[in-house]
Amino acid sequence: MLYYMTRKARFLAASALRFKSAQVTMRLKWMIDNTESLRKRLAEKQVMFANIDTYLLWQLTGHKIWATDYSCASTTGLYDPYQMEWSTVVSGVVGVPLHILPPIKDTSGFFGECVPDLFGAPIPITAIVADQQSAMFGQCCFNVGDVKCTMGTGTFIDCNTGNKPHTSVAGLYPLIGWKMGDECIYLSEGYASDTGRCLEWARSVGLFEKVEETEQIATSLGDSGGVYFVPAFSGLQMPVNDDKASSLMIGLTLETTREYMIRAILDSLCYRFELLYETVLRETNTPLSPLIKCDGGVCNNGFLVQMVSNLTGRKIDRPQHMDMTSLGAAFLAGLAIGIWKDKSELISIRRTERLFEPQPDQTSQAKGFYRDWLKALERSKEWYATGKS
């Protein structure tokens, strides 16, 4: 209703907001609703709440500094990236008072000093940044349209949308990437859970002993033998947004071997990224870079990265240093104290280990398999629907 009355994009974005038990906001609400002593202390303004970054800052500074940065604030679900402030609307809906939340500071800058007793010296703390935003900075995705793919515990796609937040109806998150002085960069983020969990599950049921084996196994096969896997142990996130979906393996025959099942699982992780990538292409209306930068432990699998390249039709740049989150935080901290003058000096530090290019003879085949996988995905939907027998 607010969108139709005001035509402001931020109210349209709210239509895609879904409250889930995994979100920190909803866990806090549950604690408030179910803990009488917590409600009493809230009334007395004796409660502080924030992410782990704020807790660490509080501890490192000897309980002197209570703050967070814009990137971390924007991931909580309690922050309005359009108004650049804690959201009074969400606060009112979920019943979380704003006075318990920390003040927000620039991502790169002086936050305080560690107490000398911890490390023997008062080390300055000069950056606080959220996980994927830090990886984006470490990958030097500084330009509008730059895209990063992270495959680890989950699969993330982040797109630099410049100085304006992207409004999504498919569930892409408008996040603040980083804020430094007058520069505030926004990201549009898509997420699919269960990436690492799928591989861990496959190992636990005996499909393989070491995850490193899977690349050679998948490469040795021309396809998955008609087997398709849908990774949905935690439901299907954007753009499907189906909490009741079930993981699914379909197309099994008497000729199906464990190798085909392994190939199907790896393929599914690539298909899931392609679904996210198509959503970003369709929704952002931003010309995307012809190069996607990847990171995360799962991207050590060369077969998987090559498949992503074939599906997206984009070159995939895998870096020498895979922990981009650590590198991004180091970059931001260094900029704050003058180790580097500006972002242009960082580009030469981030180096490529391997560049994957689309293989024309495999691209059309991969797209055909992807279309078949979408049919399997449809069958996995609403499996746990209420009242289903």
C-alpha positions as CSV (number, residue, x, y, z in Angstrom):
1,M,0.0,0.0,0.0
2,L,2.8,2.4,0.9
3,Y,4.4,1.8,-2.5
4,Y,1.2,2.6,-4.4
5,M,0.7,5.7,-2.3
6,T,4.3,7.0,-2.5
7,R,5.9,5.2,-5.5
8,K,9.0,5.0,-3.5
9,A,11.2,2.0,-4.4
10,R,12.1,1.2,-0.8
11,F,8.5,0.2,-0.1
12,L,8.4,-2.1,-3.1
13,A,11.5,-3.9,-1.9
14,A,9.7,-4.6,1.4
15,S,7.3,-6.8,-0.5
16,A,10.1,-9.3,-1.0
17,L,11.0,-9.3,2.7
18,R,10.5,-12.6,4.4
19,F,10.9,-13.2,8.1
20,K,12.7,-16.5,8.9
21,S,13.8,-18.2,12.1
22,A,17.4,-18.2,10.8
23,Q,17.5,-14.4,10.8
24,V,19.1,-12.7,13.8
25,T,16.1,-10.3,14.0
26,M,13.6,-13.0,14.5
27,R,15.8,-14.8,17.1
28,L,16.0,-11.5,19.0
29,K,12.2,-11.1,18.8
30,W,11.7,-14.6,20.1
31,M,14.0,-13.9,23.1
32,I,12.1,-10.7,23.8
33,D,8.8,-12.4,23.6
34,N,9.8,-15.3,25.8
35,T,12.2,-13.9,28.4
36,E,10.6,-11.8,31.1
37,S,13.9,-10.6,32.5
38,L,15.1,-9.4,29.1
39,R,11.9,-7.4,28.7
40,K,12.4,-5.8,32.1
41,R,15.9,-4.8,31.2
42,L,14.8,-3.4,27.9
43,A,12.3,-1.2,29.7
44,E,15.2,0.0,31.8
45,K,17.4,0.6,28.8
46,Q,20.0,-2.0,30.0
47,V,20.2,-4.0,26.8
48,M,22.6,-3.6,23.9
49,F,22.3,-5.7,20.7
50,A,24.5,-6.1,17.6
51,N,26.4,-8.4,15.4
52,I,29.6,-10.3,16.3
53,D,31.7,-7.4,14.9
54,T,30.4,-5.0,17.5
55,Y,30.9,-7.6,20.2
56,L,34.5,-8.0,19.2
57,L,35.1,-4.3,19.1
58,W,33.5,-3.9,22.5
59,Q,35.8,-6.6,23.9
60,L,39.0,-5.5,22.2
61,T,38.6,-1.9,23.4
62,G,38.0,-2.9,27.0
63,H,34.2,-2.1,26.8
64,K,34.9,1.4,25.6
65,I,33.7,1.4,22.0
66,W,30.2,0.3,21.0
67,A,29.7,0.7,17.2
68,T,29.3,-1.1,13.9
69,D,29.8,-0.1,10.2
70,Y,27.3,0.4,7.4
71,S,28.0,-2.9,5.7
72,C,27.3,-4.9,8.8
73,A,24.3,-2.8,9.7
74,S,22.7,-3.4,6.3
75,T,22.8,-7.2,6.8
76,T,20.7,-7.3,9.9
77,G,17.3,-6.7,8.4
78,L,16.9,-3.8,10.8
79,Y,18.6,-1.2,8.6
80,D,17.0,0.9,5.9
81,P,19.6,1.3,3.1
82,Y,17.4,3.9,1.3
83,Q,17.2,6.2,4.3
84,M,20.7,5.3,5.6
85,E,19.4,4.7,9.2
86,W,18.1,2.0,11.4
87,S,14.5,1.2,10.2
88,T,11.7,2.5,12.3
89,V,9.3,0.5,10.2
90,V,10.9,-2.9,10.8
91,S,11.6,-2.0,14.4
92,G,7.9,-1.4,14.9
93,V,6.8,-4.5,13.0
94,V,9.1,-6.9,15.0
95,G,9.0,-5.0,18.3
96,V,12.8,-4.4,18.5
97,P,13.5,-1.0,20.1
98,L,16.1,1.1,18.2
99,H,17.9,2.2,21.4
100,I,19.5,-1.2,21.8
101,L,21.4,-0.9,18.4
102,P,24.9,0.6,18.1
103,P,25.9,3.8,16.3
104,I,27.1,3.3,12.7
105,K,30.5,4.4,11.4
106,D,32.3,4.3,8.1
107,T,33.7,0.9,7.0
108,S,37.3,2.2,6.8
109,G,38.4,4.5,9.6
110,F,39.5,4.7,13.2
111,F,37.2,2.8,15.5
112,G,39.5,2.6,18.6
113,E,42.5,0.8,20.0
114,C,42.9,-2.7,21.5
115,V,43.6,-2.6,25.2
116,P,47.4,-3.0,25.5
117,D,47.1,-6.1,27.8
118,L,45.7,-8.2,24.9
119,F,48.6,-8.0,22.4
120,G,51.3,-6.0,24.3
121,A,50.5,-2.7,22.4
122,P,47.5,-0.5,21.7
123,I,46.8,-1.7,18.2
124,P,44.4,0.6,16.2
125,I,41.2,-0.9,14.8
126,T,40.7,0.7,11.4
127,A,38.1,-1.3,9.6
128,I,34.9,-3.2,10.3
129,V,33.2,-4.9,7.3
130,A,30.7,-7.7,6.7
131,D,31.7,-11.0,5.1
132,Q,30.6,-10.8,1.5
133,Q,31.1,-7.1,1.3
134,S,34.7,-7.6,2.4
135,A,35.2,-10.3,-0.2
136,M,33.8,-8.0,-2.9
137,F,36.4,-5.3,-1.8
138,G,39.2,-7.9,-1.8
139,Q,38.3,-8.9,-5.3
140,C,38.6,-5.2,-6.3
141,C,35.0,-5.1,-7.6
142,F,35.0,-1.3,-7.5
143,N,33.0,-0.6,-10.7
144,V,29.3,-0.6,-11.4
145,G,28.4,-4.0,-12.9
146,D,31.3,-5.9,-11.3
147,V,30.2,-9.3,-10.2
148,K,31.5,-11.8,-7.6
149,C,30.6,-15.4,-7.1
150,T,31.4,-17.0,-3.7
151,M,30.9,-20.7,-3.2
152,G,31.5,-22.0,0.3
153,T,29.0,-22.8,3.0
154,G,26.5,-21.1,0.7
155,T,26.5,-19.6,-2.8
156,F,26.5,-15.9,-3.1
157,I,26.3,-13.6,-6.0
158,D,27.1,-9.9,-5.5
159,C,26.8,-7.1,-8.0
160,N,28.1,-3.6,-7.6
161,T,25.2,-1.2,-8.3
162,G,27.0,2.0,-7.6
163,N,25.7,4.7,-5.4
164,K,22.1,3.6,-5.4
165,P,20.4,0.6,-3.7
166,H,18.7,-1.9,-6.0
167,T,15.0,-2.6,-5.5
168,S,14.2,-6.3,-5.9
169,V,10.9,-8.2,-6.0
170,A,12.7,-11.6,-6.3
171,G,14.5,-11.4,-3.0
172,L,17.9,-9.9,-3.9
173,Y,19.2,-8.0,-1.0
174,P,20.1,-4.3,-1.3
175,L,23.3,-4.1,0.8
176,I,25.8,-1.4,1.5
177,G,29.1,-2.7,0.3
178,W,31.3,-0.1,2.0
179,K,31.2,3.5,3.0
180,M,34.3,5.6,3.1
181,G,33.8,9.4,3.5
182,D,31.5,10.6,0.6
183,E,31.7,7.2,-1.2
184,C,28.9,4.8,-0.4
185,I,28.8,1.7,-2.7
186,Y,25.7,-0.5,-2.8
187,L,25.5,-4.2,-3.7
188,S,22.7,-6.4,-4.9
189,E,23.1,-9.8,-3.4
190,G,21.6,-13.2,-4.1
191,Y,22.0,-16.2,-1.9
192,A,21.5,-20.0,-2.0
193,S,22.3,-22.0,1.1
194,D,23.4,-25.6,1.4
195,T,26.4,-25.5,-1.1
196,G,28.9,-26.9,1.4
197,R,26.2,-28.9,3.2
198,C,25.4,-30.8,-0.1
199,L,29.0,-31.9,-0.5
200,E,29.3,-32.8,3.2
201,W,26.1,-34.9,3.0
202,A,27.4,-36.7,-0.1
203,R,30.6,-37.5,1.7
204,S,28.7,-38.7,4.8
205,V,26.6,-41.2,2.8
206,G,29.7,-42.6,1.2
207,L,29.6,-41.2,-2.3
208,F,33.2,-40.1,-1.9
209,E,35.9,-39.9,0.8
210,K,37.6,-36.7,0.0
211,V,36.0,-33.7,-1.7
212,E,39.1,-33.3,-3.9
213,E,38.1,-36.5,-5.7
214,T,35.0,-35.0,-7.1
215,E,36.6,-32.9,-9.8
216,Q,38.3,-35.8,-11.5
217,I,35.2,-38.0,-11.2
218,A,32.9,-35.3,-12.7
219,T,35.4,-34.5,-15.5
220,S,35.6,-38.1,-16.5
221,L,31.9,-38.2,-17.4
222,G,30.3,-36.5,-20.4
223,D,27.2,-35.8,-18.4
224,S,25.2,-36.9,-15.3
225,G,23.6,-39.8,-17.0
226,G,20.1,-38.2,-16.8
227,V,20.4,-37.8,-13.0
228,Y,19.5,-34.4,-11.6
229,F,19.9,-33.1,-8.0
230,V,18.1,-30.2,-6.4
231,P,20.0,-28.8,-3.4
232,A,17.3,-27.7,-0.9
233,F,18.1,-29.0,2.5
234,S,17.2,-25.6,3.8
235,G,14.5,-24.9,1.2
236,L,15.0,-22.8,-1.9
237,Q,16.1,-19.2,-1.5
238,M,15.9,-16.5,-4.1
239,P,14.4,-16.2,-6.7
240,V,12.3,-19.3,-5.9
241,N,11.7,-18.4,-2.2
242,D,10.2,-21.7,-1.2
243,D,10.9,-22.6,2.5
244,K,8.9,-25.9,2.0
245,A,11.0,-27.2,-0.9
246,S,12.8,-30.5,-0.5
247,S,16.1,-31.7,-1.8
248,L,15.6,-34.1,-4.7
249,M,17.5,-36.6,-6.8
250,I,15.6,-37.7,-9.9
251,G,16.4,-39.7,-13.0
252,L,17.9,-42.7,-11.3
253,T,18.0,-45.9,-13.3
254,L,19.6,-49.4,-12.8
255,E,22.6,-48.0,-14.7
256,T,23.1,-45.1,-12.3
257,T,26.4,-45.2,-10.5
258,R,27.8,-43.2,-7.6
259,E,29.9,-41.3,-10.2
260,Y,26.8,-40.0,-11.9
261,M,25.3,-39.0,-8.6
262,I,28.4,-37.0,-7.8
263,R,28.3,-35.3,-11.2
264,A,24.6,-34.5,-10.6
265,I,25.4,-32.9,-7.3
266,L,28.2,-30.7,-8.7
267,D,26.1,-29.8,-11.6
268,S,23.3,-28.7,-9.3
269,L,25.5,-26.2,-7.5
270,C,26.4,-24.6,-10.9
271,Y,22.7,-24.5,-12.0
272,R,21.8,-22.8,-8.7
273,F,24.4,-20.1,-9.4
274,E,23.1,-19.7,-13.0
275,L,19.6,-19.2,-11.5
276,L,20.9,-16.4,-9.3
277,Y,22.9,-14.9,-12.2
278,E,19.8,-14.8,-14.4
279,T,17.9,-13.1,-11.6
280,V,20.6,-10.4,-11.3
281,L,20.6,-9.9,-15.1
282,R,16.9,-9.6,-15.2
283,E,16.3,-7.4,-12.2
284,T,19.2,-4.9,-11.9
285,N,19.1,-3.5,-15.4
286,T,22.8,-2.9,-14.9
287,P,25.3,-3.8,-17.7
288,L,27.3,-6.5,-16.0
289,S,31.0,-7.1,-16.4
290,P,32.0,-9.8,-18.9
291,L,34.2,-11.2,-16.1
292,I,33.0,-12.9,-12.9
293,K,35.4,-13.1,-10.0
294,C,35.0,-16.2,-7.9
295,D,36.2,-17.3,-4.5
296,G,35.3,-19.6,-1.6
297,G,36.5,-23.2,-0.9
298,V,34.1,-24.9,-3.4
299,C,35.7,-22.9,-6.2
300,N,38.9,-24.9,-5.8
301,N,37.0,-27.4,-7.9
302,G,38.0,-26.6,-11.5
303,F,35.2,-28.7,-13.1
304,L,32.6,-26.6,-11.2
305,V,34.1,-23.3,-12.1
306,Q,34.3,-24.3,-15.8
307,M,30.7,-25.3,-15.7
308,V,29.7,-22.0,-14.3
309,S,31.6,-20.3,-17.1
310,N,29.8,-22.4,-19.7
311,L,26.4,-21.7,-18.2
312,T,26.8,-17.9,-17.8
313,G,28.9,-17.4,-21.0
314,R,31.3,-15.3,-18.9
315,K,35.0,-15.6,-18.1
316,I,35.6,-16.7,-14.5
317,D,38.6,-15.3,-12.7
318,R,39.9,-17.5,-9.9
319,P,42.4,-15.7,-7.6
320,Q,45.6,-17.0,-6.2
321,H,44.4,-16.1,-2.7
322,M,41.0,-17.7,-2.1
323,D,40.1,-16.0,1.2
324,M,39.0,-12.7,-0.2
325,T,37.2,-11.8,3.0
326,S,40.4,-11.5,4.9
327,L,42.1,-9.6,2.0
328,G,39.3,-7.1,1.8
329,A,39.4,-6.4,5.5
330,A,43.1,-5.9,5.3
331,F,42.7,-3.5,2.3
332,L,40.1,-1.4,4.1
333,A,42.2,-1.2,7.3
334,G,45.3,-0.3,5.3
335,L,43.6,2.5,3.4
336,A,42.5,4.0,6.7
337,I,46.0,4.5,8.0
338,G,47.7,5.3,4.7
339,I,49.4,2.0,3.7
340,W,47.8,2.6,0.3
341,K,46.7,6.0,-1.0
342,D,43.6,4.8,-2.8
343,K,41.8,1.8,-4.3
344,S,43.8,1.9,-7.5
345,E,46.9,0.7,-5.7
346,L,45.0,-2.5,-4.6
347,I,44.3,-3.8,-8.0
348,S,47.8,-5.1,-8.7
349,I,47.9,-6.9,-5.3
350,R,44.9,-9.1,-6.2
351,R,46.2,-11.6,-8.7
352,T,44.6,-14.3,-10.9
353,E,45.5,-18.0,-10.5
354,R,43.4,-19.2,-13.4
355,L,41.0,-17.7,-16.0
356,F,38.2,-20.0,-17.1
357,E,36.6,-19.2,-20.4
358,P,33.3,-20.6,-21.9
359,Q,33.9,-23.6,-24.1
360,P,31.7,-23.2,-27.2
361,D,31.3,-26.9,-27.8
362,Q,29.9,-27.4,-24.2
363,T,27.9,-24.2,-23.7
364,S,24.7,-25.3,-25.6
365,Q,24.8,-28.7,-24.0
366,A,25.2,-27.2,-20.5
367,K,22.2,-24.9,-21.2
368,G,20.1,-27.9,-22.2
369,F,20.9,-29.8,-19.1
370,Y,20.1,-26.6,-17.1
371,R,16.6,-26.5,-18.6
372,D,16.0,-30.1,-17.6
373,W,17.2,-29.3,-14.1
374,L,14.6,-26.5,-13.9
375,K,12.0,-29.2,-14.4
376,A,13.4,-31.1,-11.5
377,L,13.4,-28.0,-9.4
378,E,9.7,-27.6,-10.0
379,R,9.1,-31.0,-8.6
380,S,10.9,-30.2,-5.4
381,K,8.7,-27.3,-4.6
382,E,6.1,-27.2,-1.7
383,W,7.1,-30.7,-0.6
384,Y,6.6,-29.9,3.1
385,A,3.4,-27.9,2.5
386,T,1.0,-27.9,5.4
387,G,-1.5,-30.7,5.2
388,K,0.5,-32.7,2.6
389,S,-0.1,-36.4,3.0
